[in-house]
Amino acid sequence: MPYKKANGEGSVQKYYKNGVPKGWRTTITIGRDDKGRLIRKQFYGKTKLETIKKKDDYLNKSAAGMLPADEKITVQEWFKIWLYEYRINDLRPSTLERYCGIYKIYILNSSIGLKKLKDLKTSNIQSYYNILINEKNKTPNIVKTLNKLLKSGLNQALKEQYIIINPCNSVTLPKLPPKKEIKIFTVEEEKKFIKSLINHRNRALFILTLGTGLRQGEVLALKWPDINFKDNELKVQRTFKRVQLINSTNSKNKTQIIIQEPKTKNSKRTIPIPSSVISELKKHRAKQAEEKLAVGDAYVNNDLVFSNSIGEPIDARNITRSYTRALKRANISYKNFHAMRHTYATRLFEADVPLKTVQELLGHSDISTTANTYTHVLPKQKIKAVDRLNDLFIL
């Protein structure tokens, strides 16, 4: 059945399907393709007025530069472009790896990932988050992380006029659960652990971590020139991380230990080393020299403070296993490797070191991070501080 033009409307036509009228349609030309052929766009409506209104709305947005460059692009297609073309060179490899993981698990082929970018609404995202929480049993932290990534990617789409507003701005996120109290070594456990490390290959590594609060990647990336034996201090200048080497193809990504910049700008820092820990480092350096001589030309001289038997970087997974076995051997309940960093900070607070100083020693970018992490210690320090005022009121 041919289309019938409405009287006086020219390009607005009635259209039929199997002889039954279905509404109205209008067609406009919006340009030419790379072969010079006309590109046309159609608008449909139940009435002539609705059809004309859709067409006029499109033309007005086009004149204002508010139309997406590609109306057919899906959310997942856009995020792949954003990750592999926009962010691949400006993100730390470990961060890019994490973002790509979130994309593959929570965006690719999901209900929001398959939607056209221009059609994505807050209600779609909200519904998806509710499903993740209520049906998939995902944590509020996962939803919060996903929303942060979505929001960032959609902000870029907004800049490029693929969308008019960012639908993530109006989403209601689930409340985060209270933070779990961090685990630390008691003073007795710390002494017991250190005592148990006699003749342990990683004795100096574990003791240095307890005595400086270094992150695992920071301690593994230390080089001998970073340690100033004269002034008893060290400089944190780099970190090691095993990451997947991300590529935009579908080939399997390989993993590799890489050198990265420290976590934040404040993570590049100078830390004093207790004199007893300095002694452990000197003993460790002597043992390392013996290993180097024994291996001979096969030794890789990376100048690393902590390396494997032939001088290569130590895989963090191996250190974690070694640490876990050492705890078990010392008959100390399991605490993750990061607990040594928490223990260091706690001992500082117990020694009345000011919050700002602890922040700088830990390399936190914001003092609130330090305060929020060590809420279990700070109240006791406040009580001790107030108790010191007692002498003022004794007559």
N, C-alpha and C positions, 0 to 999 in steps of 0.2 A: 504494500500500500504506500503510495508516494506521500511525502509530507505536504500539508496544506498551509499556505501562508495566511496569517490572520489579516483581516482587512485593515489597511492603513499602517501596518507594523513592519512591512518589508521583510527584515531578517528574522522576525519572531514568528515561529511556525507551530502549528499543532502537529503532534506526531502520534502515530498509531502503532500498535503491536497486535498482529493477527487480526487486523480490522477493528480493534477496540482502541478508542482514544485513551492515551495515557497521560496527557498533559501538554506542556509547551516547551519548545526548545529554540535557542538562538545561538548563532555561530559567529565568532569574530576571528579575524586574522591577527596573530600576534607576532609575526615575523617570518623569516625564512630559515630553512635548515642549511647545513654546510654544502648541500647540492643545489641550493637556490629554490627549493620547493617551498610553497606556502605552508606555514604552521598554523593550524586552526584550533580554537578552543571552544567547546560547547558548554552551554549552561541549561539546566533543566529546572522546571518548576511546575507546580500543579495549576497555577494561573499565569496569565500573561504578565501581570504585575510582579509576581514573585520571580519570574524568569528574568525580566528586565532589571529588577533590583539586584540580582546576583551578578549580572553582567556589569552593571554600573559600579557595584562595589569592587569588583575585580579591577576595572579600569581606573577607579580612584586610587586604589592601593598601588597599582602599577605606576601611576603618575607620581605618587609620593615615595616610591622606592621601597615599598613595604612587602613586596612579594618574594617568596623564596626563589633562589636561583634554580632549584630543581624540586618541583612539587611532588615527585614520585619517590624521593629518597626516604628510606625508612630510618627509624631511630638507630637500629643496629648498624646500618650502613654508614650513617653519619659518625657514630662513635668509633668505628673501625678507622675511618679517615682521620678523625680527630686524634686518636691514639698513635697511629702509625705514621702520620704525616706531620701533624702539628706538634706533638709532644715527645716524639721519639728521641729528639736530640737535646731537649732542655730539662728532662727529668733525670734524676739519679737512676741508674739501672735497676736498683732494688725497688724503687717507687714505681717505675714503668712496669716491672714484673708484677707488682701487686695490682696495679690498675688493669693490666691485661687479664689477670686472673678473675677480677671482679666482672669485667666485661664478658668473659667466656661463660662464667657461672650464672650471672644474674641478668645480663642484658641480651646476649645472643640467643635467638629463638624463643625469647620470653614473650609474654602478652604485650609488654610495652616495646620490646625490641622490634617486633614485627609490624608495629603501627607506623604509618607514614609520619614523618617528623612534623609536618604542618598540622596533623590531626591530633597530636599528643596533647592531652588536657590533664589538669591537676587531678581530676577524678579518676583517670586511668592509672596514674602513678599511685594515688592513695589506695585504690582498690588492690593494686599489685602488692603494695607494702603490707596491707591487711592480710592478704593471703600468705605472704612470707612469714608473718608473725603467728597467725592463728591456725594455718593449715600445714605449713612447712616447718613450723617450730624453730624459725630462725630468731636470733637474739636481736634486741633493739640496737645493739652496737653494729651489727651487720647492716641493718636497714639504714642507720645513720651514715655509715661509711659509703653505702651504695648511693644514698641521696647526695652526699658531698661530691661524688664523682659525676653523677648525672647532672647536678647543678652546674658544675664547672664546664662540662662538655656542651651543655645547652646554652651557657653564656656565650660561648664562641659561635654557636649557631645563631644566637640573637644578634651578635655583632655583624654577622654576614647576611642577616635578613632572611634566613631560612624560616625563622619564627618571629612573631611579633612580641610575645611575652615569654618569660621563662616559667613554665608551669610548676617547677620545683619550689618556687618562692612561696606558694600558698599551701604546701603540703603540711599536714600535722604529723610530726614524728612521734613514735612511741617514747615513753619516759624511760630513761636509762636506769638500770638497777644500781643500787649503792655499790661503790667500789669495794672489792674484796680487800681486806687488810693484808698488807704486804708481809711476806715471810722474811725473817732475819735470823741470824745466828745469835743465840745468847752469848754472853761473854764466856761462859764455861764451854759452850759448844765451839766457839771460835778458837779458843786455846787448845781444846781437844783435837780439833781438825788439823791445826798447824803442827801439833806434836806428832800426829799420825803420818805426816808427809815426809818423814825422814827417809832419805834415799829415793823418794818418788821423783820420776823424771820431770813432772810438771809442778814440783814444789814451788819454785820461784815464781812461776806464772800465777798460781793460786794466791800466794802470799802477796804478790804485787797488786793483784786485783783487790784483795781485802784491805791493802794499805793505801790505795789510791782511788778506788771506786771506778776504775775504767770499765767501759762497756767491753763486751767480749771482742767485737770487731776491732776496737781501738787497741786492746792489749796485744792482739795477734799481729797487728800491723806495725808495732813499735820497732824502730831500728836503733842500733847502738848510738848513733849520733844524736838521737832524740833525748838521751839520758845524760844529764850533767852531773857527774860524780863529785865535782868540786863543790857545787852549790846544793847538792841533794835535791834535784828536781828533774822533771821530765816534761817534754812538750808533746801534746797530742796534735798530730798534723794530718793523719790519714786513718782510714779504717778499711778492713777487709770484709768482703761479703761474697758468699756464693750465690750467684743469680743465674736465671735463664737468660741467654742472649736472645732478645726478642727480635723476630723478623716478621715482616708483613705477609709472608707466604704461608702456606699451610704446612710447610716442612716442620719436623720436630725440632723444638728449640733445645740447644745444648746448654749445659750448666758449666760455669767457670768461676773460679775465685778471682775477684777483681779488686783493684784499689779504688776507693771512693773518697770524696771529700767527707769530713766528719758530718754528723747528722745535722747540726745547725751551725750558724756563724759562731755562736758561743761555745760550741764543742771544741773549737781550736783554742787550746788553753794550756797554761803552764801549771803543773801540780807539784807541790813539795812532796818528797819521799821520806818517810821515817828512816832514821839512820840504820835501824835493825833490818829494814827491807833492802837498803843499799848494800848491806853486808851479804844478803842472800843473792842479790844480783851479781856481785863480784864472784861469788862461788859458782854461780850458774855460768858466767862468762868463761871461767877457767875450764869447767866441764865441757862447754861447747867447743873450746879450742882443742881439747883432747879428741873430741869426736871428729873435728875437721881434719886433724892430722891422720887419724885412723882411716878416714874415707879417702883422703888424697885428692887426686884430680877430679873425682866424681862429685866432690862437694860443690854445691851451687852457692857462691858467695853473695847472698842478698843483703847481708848486714842486719838480718832480722834478729831481734833479741830472742824470740821464740820461734823455732823452726823444727822441721822433722830431722831425722838423722843425717840427711844429705843436704840440709840447708834450705829446703823448699818451704813455702808457707804451709802452716798447719790448717787442715780443714776443721772448721768450727764444730762439725759433727763429732769428730774424733775427740776434741777437747771436752765436749759435753759428756761423751761416754766415759772418758777418763775421770772427769769430775764426779759423775754419778757413782762410779765404782769406788772412788776414794771416800765418798760419804758413807757408803755401805760398809766399807772396811773399817771406818772409824766409828761405826754404829751410831750415826747421826741421821735423824729423819730427813727424808728428801726435801730439798729446797732447790729451785732452779738456779742456774748459773748467775742470773741477775741478782739473786739474793745476797751475793757478796757485795755488790754495789750498794744495795739497800742497807746492808750491815755497816758499811763504811760511813754512810750518811748518818745513820742512827748513832754510831759512836761519836761522831762530830757534835751532834746535838747534845748528847749526854755530857760532852766536855764543854758545853756552853758556847760553842762556836756560833756566831750570829747567822741568821737565816741567809742574808745576802752573800756571806762568804761561802756557805754551803752551796748555794746556787751556782756561784762562779766555779767552785771546785768540781761540781758535777757536770758543768757545761750546759745547764738548762737555759733555754732562751728567755724564759719568763719566770720571775720569782714566784708567781702563783702556782706554777707547776711543782716547784719544790715544796711549797707550803701545803698544797693539796695532796701530794704524795706521802708526806710524813706527818699527817695529822695525828698519828698514834704517838708521836714523840713530843710535838709542840706543846700540848696542854701541860705536860709535866715540866717543861722548861718555863712556862709561864708561872706555874706555882712556885718553882724555885726562885724565879726573879722577884716575885712578890714577897716571898719569905725573907729575902735580903733586906726588905724595908722594915722588918720587925724591930731592928735595933734603934730605929728612929723614934719609936714609940715607947721604948723602955726608959723610964724616969729613974 
